[in-house]
């Protein structure tokens, strides 16, 4: 398993992460979620597809439009 890289690349208002960073970024993003495991699963999927996670535990989705636009089959927001 790769070690977590703290190298972030700032590009066009997107904070891009190596895939190994998804785990740590999503752990923080989901730290206050009531459904912690579900949040982690959704967040990691979104992070791997978008290569970014918005800062904080909620909101700030304008930083990562891909993350904000991803929806479930039912049309609800996929990413926490």
Biopython code that builds the backbone (N, CA, C, O; Angstrom):
import numpy as np
from Bio.PDB.StructureBuilder import StructureBuilder

atoms = [
    (1, "UNK", "N", (0.841, -1.181, 0.000)),
    (1, "UNK", "CA", (0.000, 0.000, 0.000)),
    (1, "UNK", "C", (0.887, 1.246, 0.000)),
    (1, "UNK", "O", (1.885, 1.306, 0.719)),
    (2, "UNK", "N", (0.519, 2.229, -0.804)),
    (2, "UNK", "CA", (1.286, 3.468, -0.880)),
    (2, "UNK", "C", (1.099, 4.282, 0.388)),
    (2, "UNK", "O", (0.032, 4.263, 1.003)),
    (3, "UNK", "N", (2.133, 4.987, 0.765)),
    (3, "UNK", "CA", (2.003, 5.893, 1.901)),
    (3, "UNK", "C", (1.232, 7.132, 1.460)),
    (3, "UNK", "O", (1.205, 7.472, 0.277)),
    (4, "UNK", "N", (0.619, 7.788, 2.405)),
    (4, "UNK", "CA", (-0.172, 8.973, 2.095)),
    (4, "UNK", "C", (0.759, 10.121, 1.746)),
    (4, "UNK", "O", (1.664, 10.464, 2.507)),
    (5, "UNK", "N", (0.522, 10.701, 0.594)),
    (5, "UNK", "CA", (1.322, 11.828, 0.138)),
    (5, "UNK", "C", (0.633, 13.118, 0.553)),
    (5, "UNK", "O", (-0.579, 13.258, 0.384)),
    (6, "UNK", "N", (1.378, 14.040, 1.082)),
    (6, "UNK", "CA", (0.812, 15.323, 1.472)),
    (6, "UNK", "C", (0.968, 16.365, 0.375)),
    (6, "UNK", "O", (0.701, 17.548, 0.587)),
    (7, "UNK", "N", (1.401, 15.919, -0.800)),
    (7, "UNK", "CA", (1.591, 16.832, -1.912)),
    (7, "UNK", "C", (0.253, 17.113, -2.576)),
    (7, "UNK", "O", (-0.386, 16.204, -3.105)),
    (8, "UNK", "N", (-0.158, 18.336, -2.549)),
    (8, "UNK", "CA", (-1.393, 18.762, -3.203)),
    (8, "UNK", "C", (-1.030, 19.675, -4.363)),
    (8, "UNK", "O", (-0.054, 20.423, -4.292)),
    (9, "UNK", "N", (-1.805, 19.614, -5.417)),
    (9, "UNK", "CA", (-1.577, 20.450, -6.585)),
    (9, "UNK", "C", (-2.779, 21.368, -6.732)),
    (9, "UNK", "O", (-3.904, 20.892, -6.884)),
    (10, "UNK", "N", (-2.558, 22.668, -6.690)),
    (10, "UNK", "CA", (-3.638, 23.629, -6.839)),
    (10, "UNK", "C", (-3.706, 24.044, -8.298)),
    (10, "UNK", "O", (-2.739, 24.582, -8.836)),
    (11, "UNK", "N", (-4.849, 23.796, -8.947)),
    (11, "UNK", "CA", (-4.975, 24.074, -10.369)),
    (11, "UNK", "C", (-6.408, 24.479, -10.690)),
    (11, "UNK", "O", (-7.327, 23.687, -10.479)),
    (12, "UNK", "N", (-6.619, 25.672, -11.187)),
    (12, "UNK", "CA", (-7.934, 26.156, -11.616)),
    (12, "UNK", "C", (-8.993, 25.980, -10.525)),
    (12, "UNK", "O", (-10.082, 25.478, -10.806)),
    (13, "UNK", "N", (-8.700, 26.376, -9.308)),
    (13, "UNK", "CA", (-9.608, 26.279, -8.163)),
    (13, "UNK", "C", (-9.966, 24.847, -7.781)),
    (13, "UNK", "O", (-10.924, 24.639, -7.036)),
    (14, "UNK", "N", (-9.231, 23.862, -8.263)),
    (14, "UNK", "CA", (-9.427, 22.479, -7.865)),
    (14, "UNK", "C", (-8.246, 22.084, -6.991)),
    (14, "UNK", "O", (-7.105, 22.434, -7.292)),
    (15, "UNK", "N", (-8.509, 21.370, -5.930)),
    (15, "UNK", "CA", (-7.424, 20.805, -5.145)),
    (15, "UNK", "C", (-7.368, 19.337, -5.530)),
    (15, "UNK", "O", (-8.260, 18.559, -5.192)),
    (16, "UNK", "N", (-6.303, 18.964, -6.245)),
    (16, "UNK", "CA", (-6.175, 17.599, -6.747)),
    (16, "UNK", "C", (-5.340, 16.769, -5.789)),
    (16, "UNK", "O", (-4.346, 17.248, -5.244)),
    (17, "UNK", "N", (-5.738, 15.544, -5.589)),
    (17, "UNK", "CA", (-5.040, 14.655, -4.672)),
    (17, "UNK", "C", (-4.630, 13.380, -5.381)),
    (17, "UNK", "O", (-5.290, 12.940, -6.323)),
    (18, "UNK", "N", (-3.541, 12.794, -4.925)),
    (18, "UNK", "CA", (-3.210, 11.458, -5.366)),
    (18, "UNK", "C", (-4.266, 10.541, -4.768)),
    (18, "UNK", "O", (-4.872, 10.878, -3.751)),
    (19, "UNK", "N", (-4.497, 9.379, -5.390)),
    (19, "UNK", "CA", (-5.521, 8.473, -4.898)),
    (19, "UNK", "C", (-5.278, 8.078, -3.451)),
    (19, "UNK", "O", (-6.230, 7.833, -2.709)),
    (20, "UNK", "N", (-4.025, 8.012, -3.043)),
    (20, "UNK", "CA", (-3.720, 7.638, -1.665)),
    (20, "UNK", "C", (-4.200, 8.690, -0.671)),
    (20, "UNK", "O", (-4.375, 8.382, 0.508)),
    (21, "UNK", "N", (-4.414, 9.910, -1.116)),
    (21, "UNK", "CA", (-4.908, 10.967, -0.234)),
    (21, "UNK", "C", (-6.413, 10.871, 0.002)),
    (21, "UNK", "O", (-6.918, 11.446, 0.966)),
    (22, "UNK", "N", (-7.133, 10.162, -0.854)),
    (22, "UNK", "CA", (-8.588, 10.071, -0.703)),
    (22, "UNK", "C", (-8.976, 9.552, 0.672)),
    (22, "UNK", "O", (-9.903, 10.071, 1.292)),
    (23, "UNK", "N", (-8.286, 8.550, 1.146)),
    (23, "UNK", "CA", (-8.636, 7.947, 2.427)),
    (23, "UNK", "C", (-8.568, 8.970, 3.561)),
    (23, "UNK", "O", (-9.496, 9.066, 4.364)),
    (24, "UNK", "N", (-7.488, 9.726, 3.628)),
    (24, "UNK", "CA", (-7.351, 10.697, 4.722)),
    (24, "UNK", "C", (-8.293, 11.887, 4.545)),
    (24, "UNK", "O", (-8.861, 12.374, 5.523)),
    (25, "UNK", "N", (-8.463, 12.355, 3.322)),
    (25, "UNK", "CA", (-9.354, 13.497, 3.089)),
    (25, "UNK", "C", (-10.800, 13.125, 3.393)),
    (25, "UNK", "O", (-11.538, 13.922, 3.973)),
    (26, "UNK", "N", (-11.208, 11.919, 3.007)),
    (26, "UNK", "CA", (-12.577, 11.477, 3.273)),
    (26, "UNK", "C", (-12.790, 11.167, 4.752)),
    (26, "UNK", "O", (-13.891, 11.354, 5.270)),
    (27, "UNK", "N", (-11.761, 10.700, 5.429)),
    (27, "UNK", "CA", (-11.882, 10.451, 6.874)),
    (27, "UNK", "C", (-12.229, 11.752, 7.585)),
    (27, "UNK", "O", (-13.069, 11.763, 8.486)),
    (28, "UNK", "N", (-11.589, 12.848, 7.188)),
    (28, "UNK", "CA", (-11.910, 14.145, 7.792)),
    (28, "UNK", "C", (-13.278, 14.635, 7.324)),
    (28, "UNK", "O", (-14.075, 15.104, 8.137)),
    (29, "UNK", "N", (-13.560, 14.531, 6.026)),
    (29, "UNK", "CA", (-14.832, 14.995, 5.470)),
    (29, "UNK", "C", (-16.010, 14.311, 6.167)),
    (29, "UNK", "O", (-17.039, 14.943, 6.408)),
    (30, "UNK", "N", (-15.867, 13.039, 6.487)),
    (30, "UNK", "CA", (-16.956, 12.252, 7.073)),
    (30, "UNK", "C", (-16.879, 12.149, 8.595)),
    (30, "UNK", "O", (-17.657, 11.410, 9.198)),
    (31, "UNK", "N", (-15.966, 12.867, 9.219)),
    (31, "UNK", "CA", (-15.741, 12.724, 10.659)),
    (31, "UNK", "C", (-16.959, 13.065, 11.518)),
    (31, "UNK", "O", (-17.075, 12.566, 12.637)),
    (32, "UNK", "N", (-17.858, 13.892, 11.022)),
    (32, "UNK", "CA", (-19.038, 14.274, 11.806)),
    (32, "UNK", "C", (-20.328, 13.674, 11.256)),
    (32, "UNK", "O", (-21.417, 14.016, 11.719)),
    (33, "UNK", "N", (-20.216, 12.788, 10.279)),
    (33, "UNK", "CA", (-21.395, 12.191, 9.650)),
    (33, "UNK", "C", (-22.051, 11.169, 10.576)),
    (33, "UNK", "O", (-21.365, 10.436, 11.288)),
    (34, "UNK", "N", (-23.374, 11.127, 10.561)),
    (34, "UNK", "CA", (-24.106, 10.146, 11.347)),
    (34, "UNK", "C", (-23.933, 8.737, 10.791)),
    (34, "UNK", "O", (-23.858, 7.770, 11.549)),
    (35, "UNK", "N", (-23.870, 8.625, 9.490)),
    (35, "UNK", "CA", (-23.691, 7.345, 8.801)),
    (35, "UNK", "C", (-22.254, 7.301, 8.300)),
    (35, "UNK", "O", (-22.005, 7.415, 7.099)),
    (36, "UNK", "N", (-21.317, 7.135, 9.216)),
    (36, "UNK", "CA", (-19.887, 7.266, 8.928)),
    (36, "UNK", "C", (-19.401, 6.334, 7.813)),
    (36, "UNK", "O", (-18.726, 6.789, 6.889)),
    (37, "UNK", "N", (-19.727, 5.052, 7.880)),
    (37, "UNK", "CA", (-19.236, 4.097, 6.875)),
    (37, "UNK", "C", (-19.824, 4.391, 5.497)),
    (37, "UNK", "O", (-19.121, 4.294, 4.491)),
    (38, "UNK", "N", (-21.099, 4.749, 5.446)),
    (38, "UNK", "CA", (-21.740, 5.094, 4.178)),
    (38, "UNK", "C", (-21.111, 6.351, 3.589)),
    (38, "UNK", "O", (-20.863, 6.426, 2.385)),
    (39, "UNK", "N", (-20.857, 7.327, 4.437)),
    (39, "UNK", "CA", (-20.210, 8.565, 4.004)),
    (39, "UNK", "C", (-18.827, 8.273, 3.432)),
    (39, "UNK", "O", (-18.470, 8.786, 2.372)),
    (40, "UNK", "N", (-18.051, 7.452, 4.129)),
    (40, "UNK", "CA", (-16.704, 7.113, 3.656)),
    (40, "UNK", "C", (-16.739, 6.421, 2.304)),
    (40, "UNK", "O", (-15.928, 6.721, 1.428)),
    (41, "UNK", "N", (-17.674, 5.496, 2.132)),
    (41, "UNK", "CA", (-17.767, 4.766, 0.867)),
    (41, "UNK", "C", (-18.098, 5.716, -0.284)),
    (41, "UNK", "O", (-17.469, 5.660, -1.341)),
    (42, "UNK", "N", (-19.082, 6.582, -0.077)),
    (42, "UNK", "CA", (-19.470, 7.531, -1.121)),
    (42, "UNK", "C", (-18.354, 8.537, -1.389)),
    (42, "UNK", "O", (-18.048, 8.830, -2.545)),
    (43, "UNK", "N", (-17.753, 9.059, -0.343)),
    (43, "UNK", "CA", (-16.693, 10.055, -0.489)),
    (43, "UNK", "C", (-15.492, 9.487, -1.240)),
    (43, "UNK", "O", (-14.946, 10.142, -2.128)),
    (44, "UNK", "N", (-15.081, 8.272, -0.885)),
    (44, "UNK", "CA", (-13.936, 7.664, -1.565)),
    (44, "UNK", "C", (-14.219, 7.421, -3.038)),
    (44, "UNK", "O", (-13.334, 7.602, -3.876)),
    (45, "UNK", "N", (-15.447, 7.012, -3.368)),
    (45, "UNK", "CA", (-15.825, 6.829, -4.770)),
    (45, "UNK", "C", (-15.742, 8.161, -5.511)),
    (45, "UNK", "O", (-15.191, 8.233, -6.609)),
    (46, "UNK", "N", (-16.289, 9.207, -4.910)),
    (46, "UNK", "CA", (-16.272, 10.531, -5.530)),
    (46, "UNK", "C", (-14.850, 11.057, -5.671)),
    (46, "UNK", "O", (-14.501, 11.632, -6.703)),
    (47, "UNK", "N", (-14.040, 10.869, -4.662)),
    (47, "UNK", "CA", (-12.653, 11.333, -4.688)),
    (47, "UNK", "C", (-11.869, 10.639, -5.795)),
    (47, "UNK", "O", (-11.100, 11.279, -6.513)),
    (48, "UNK", "N", (-12.063, 9.336, -5.931)),
    (48, "UNK", "CA", (-11.338, 8.596, -6.962)),
    (48, "UNK", "C", (-11.761, 9.025, -8.359)),
    (48, "UNK", "O", (-10.936, 9.055, -9.272)),
    (49, "UNK", "N", (-13.030, 9.355, -8.535)),
    (49, "UNK", "CA", (-13.518, 9.781, -9.851)),
    (49, "UNK", "C", (-13.165, 11.232, -10.159)),
    (49, "UNK", "O", (-12.873, 11.567, -11.307)),
    (50, "UNK", "N", (-13.188, 12.093, -9.146)),
    (50, "UNK", "CA", (-12.986, 13.531, -9.358)),
    (50, "UNK", "C", (-11.586, 14.017, -8.996)),
    (50, "UNK", "O", (-11.197, 15.123, -9.372)),
    (51, "UNK", "N", (-10.837, 13.208, -8.275)),
    (51, "UNK", "CA", (-9.500, 13.586, -7.796)),
    (51, "UNK", "C", (-9.522, 14.814, -6.906)),
    (51, "UNK", "O", (-8.556, 15.577, -6.878)),
    (52, "UNK", "N", (-10.608, 15.014, -6.182)),
    (52, "UNK", "CA", (-10.665, 16.110, -5.221)),
    (52, "UNK", "C", (-11.749, 15.845, -4.186)),
    (52, "UNK", "O", (-12.689, 15.088, -4.426)),
    (53, "UNK", "N", (-11.599, 16.480, -3.041)),
    (53, "UNK", "CA", (-12.586, 16.451, -1.959)),
    (53, "UNK", "C", (-12.678, 17.884, -1.448)),
    (53, "UNK", "O", (-11.652, 18.489, -1.136)),
    (54, "UNK", "N", (-13.889, 18.441, -1.356)),
    (54, "UNK", "CA", (-14.006, 19.802, -0.839)),
    (54, "UNK", "C", (-13.489, 19.894, 0.597)),
    (54, "UNK", "O", (-13.592, 18.921, 1.345)),
    (55, "UNK", "N", (-12.940, 21.033, 0.995)),
    (55, "UNK", "CA", (-12.435, 21.181, 2.360)),
    (55, "UNK", "C", (-13.571, 21.219, 3.381)),
    (55, "UNK", "O", (-14.703, 21.573, 3.049)),
    (56, "UNK", "N", (-13.268, 20.859, 4.597)),
    (56, "UNK", "CA", (-14.248, 20.902, 5.679)),
    (56, "UNK", "C", (-15.078, 19.636, 5.763)),
    (56, "UNK", "O", (-14.877, 18.692, 4.998)),
    (57, "UNK", "N", (-16.022, 19.629, 6.710)),
    (57, "UNK", "CA", (-16.855, 18.450, 6.917)),
    (57, "UNK", "C", (-18.168, 18.514, 6.139)),
    (57, "UNK", "O", (-18.888, 17.518, 6.069)),
    (58, "UNK", "N", (-18.486, 19.655, 5.560)),
    (58, "UNK", "CA", (-19.699, 19.803, 4.746)),
    (58, "UNK", "C", (-19.574, 21.062, 3.893)),
    (58, "UNK", "O", (-18.768, 21.946, 4.184)),
    (59, "UNK", "N", (-20.384, 21.130, 2.837)),
    (59, "UNK", "CA", (-20.390, 22.312, 1.980)),
    (59, "UNK", "C", (-19.113, 22.481, 1.179)),
    (59, "UNK", "O", (-18.403, 21.510, 0.918)),
    (60, "UNK", "N", (-18.823, 23.693, 0.795)),
    (60, "UNK", "CA", (-17.631, 24.070, 0.015)),
    (60, "UNK", "C", (-17.517, 23.323, -1.311)),
    (60, "UNK", "O", (-16.415, 23.155, -1.834)),
    (61, "UNK", "N", (-18.642, 22.876, -1.856)),
    (61, "UNK", "CA", (-18.612, 22.081, -3.079)),
    (61, "UNK", "C", (-18.216, 22.890, -4.310)),
    (61, "UNK", "O", (-17.896, 22.309, -5.347)),
    (62, "UNK", "N", (-18.233, 24.221, -4.214)),
    (62, "UNK", "CA", (-17.813, 25.053, -5.339)),
    (62, "UNK", "C", (-16.332, 24.855, -5.660)),
    (62, "UNK", "O", (-15.893, 25.170, -6.766)),
    (63, "UNK", "N", (-15.565, 24.339, -4.709)),
    (63, "UNK", "CA", (-14.136, 24.079, -4.914)),
    (63, "UNK", "C", (-13.932, 22.893, -5.853)),
    (63, "UNK", "O", (-12.906, 22.799, -6.527)),
    (64, "UNK", "N", (-14.903, 21.998, -5.896)),
    (64, "UNK", "CA", (-14.782, 20.770, -6.689)),
    (64, "UNK", "C", (-16.096, 20.504, -7.430)),
    (64, "UNK", "O", (-16.909, 19.711, -6.955)),
    (65, "UNK", "N", (-16.323, 21.141, -8.573)),
    (65, "UNK", "CA", (-17.589, 21.000, -9.294)),
    (65, "UNK", "C", (-17.944, 19.558, -9.657)),
    (65, "UNK", "O", (-19.115, 19.184, -9.600)),
    (66, "UNK", "N", (-16.964, 18.751, -10.024)),
    (66, "UNK", "CA", (-17.225, 17.348, -10.350)),
    (66, "UNK", "C", (-17.867, 16.649, -9.162)),
    (66, "UNK", "O", (-18.833, 15.903, -9.324)),
    (67, "UNK", "N", (-17.343, 16.883, -7.989)),
    (67, "UNK", "CA", (-17.831, 16.291, -6.742)),
    (67, "UNK", "C", (-19.275, 16.732, -6.495)),
    (67, "UNK", "O", (-20.114, 15.930, -6.085)),
    (68, "UNK", "N", (-19.554, 18.002, -6.745)),
    (68, "UNK", "CA", (-20.885, 18.560, -6.499)),
    (68, "UNK", "C", (-21.926, 18.063, -7.497)),
    (68, "UNK", "O", (-23.102, 17.949, -7.153)),
    (69, "UNK", "N", (-21.512, 17.766, -8.729)),
    (69, "UNK", "CA", (-22.455, 17.384, -9.785)),
    (69, "UNK", "C", (-22.769, 15.892, -9.829)),
    (69, "UNK", "O", (-23.732, 15.488, -10.480)),
    (70, "UNK", "N", (-21.977, 15.069, -9.148)),
    (70, "UNK", "CA", (-22.185, 13.627, -9.206)),
    (70, "UNK", "C", (-23.468, 13.248, -8.463)),
    (70, "UNK", "O", (-23.684, 13.681, -7.331)),
    (71, "UNK", "N", (-24.325, 12.433, -9.108)),
    (71, "UNK", "CA", (-25.595, 12.037, -8.504)),
    (71, "UNK", "C", (-25.747, 10.519, -8.489)),
    (71, "UNK", "O", (-25.042, 9.794, -9.191)),
    (72, "UNK", "N", (-26.697, 10.060, -7.661)),
    (72, "UNK", "CA", (-27.028, 8.639, -7.596)),
    (72, "UNK", "C", (-27.998, 8.322, -8.732)),
    (72, "UNK", "O", (-28.407, 9.212, -9.477)),
    (73, "UNK", "N", (-28.359, 7.050, -8.856)),
    (73, "UNK", "CA", (-29.341, 6.663, -9.876)),
    (73, "UNK", "C", (-30.689, 7.336, -9.621)),
    (73, "UNK", "O", (-31.470, 7.543, -10.550)),
    (74, "UNK", "N", (-30.959, 7.675, -8.364)),
    (74, "UNK", "CA", (-32.212, 8.333, -8.002)),
    (74, "UNK", "C", (-32.187, 9.841, -8.158)),
    (74, "UNK", "O", (-33.175, 10.509, -7.853)),
    (75, "UNK", "N", (-31.061, 10.396, -8.633)),
    (75, "UNK", "CA", (-30.962, 11.827, -8.857)),
    (75, "UNK", "C", (-30.540, 12.647, -7.643)),
    (75, "UNK", "O", (-30.518, 13.876, -7.712)),
    (76, "UNK", "N", (-30.204, 11.988, -6.528)),
    (76, "UNK", "CA", (-29.750, 12.705, -5.334)),
    (76, "UNK", "C", (-28.243, 12.902, -5.401)),
    (76, "UNK", "O", (-27.548, 12.197, -6.132)),
    (77, "UNK", "N", (-27.740, 13.869, -4.628)),
    (77, "UNK", "CA", (-26.295, 14.094, -4.585)),
    (77, "UNK", "C", (-25.609, 12.852, -4.038)),
    (77, "UNK", "O", (-25.995, 12.339, -2.988)),
    (78, "UNK", "N", (-24.595, 12.368, -4.742)),
    (78, "UNK", "CA", (-23.878, 11.174, -4.324)),
    (78, "UNK", "C", (-22.828, 11.492, -3.271)),
    (78, "UNK", "O", (-22.640, 10.732, -2.321)),
    (79, "UNK", "N", (-22.157, 12.598, -3.442)),
    (79, "UNK", "CA", (-20.975, 12.895, -2.632)),
    (79, "UNK", "C", (-21.328, 13.697, -1.385)),
    (79, "UNK", "O", (-22.041, 14.697, -1.461)),
    (80, "UNK", "N", (-20.822, 13.250, -0.234)),
    (80, "UNK", "CA", (-21.129, 13.943, 1.023)),
    (80, "UNK", "C", (-20.388, 15.267, 1.155)),
    (80, "UNK", "O", (-20.544, 15.964, 2.158)),
]
sb = StructureBuilder()
sb.init_structure("model")
sb.init_model(0)
sb.init_chain("A")
sb.init_seg("    ")
for serial, (resi, resn, name, xyz) in enumerate(atoms, 1):
    if name == "N":
        sb.init_residue(resn, " ", resi, " ")
    sb.init_atom(name, np.array(xyz, "f"), 0.0, 1.0, " ", f" {name:<3s}", serial, name[0])
structure = sb.get_structure()
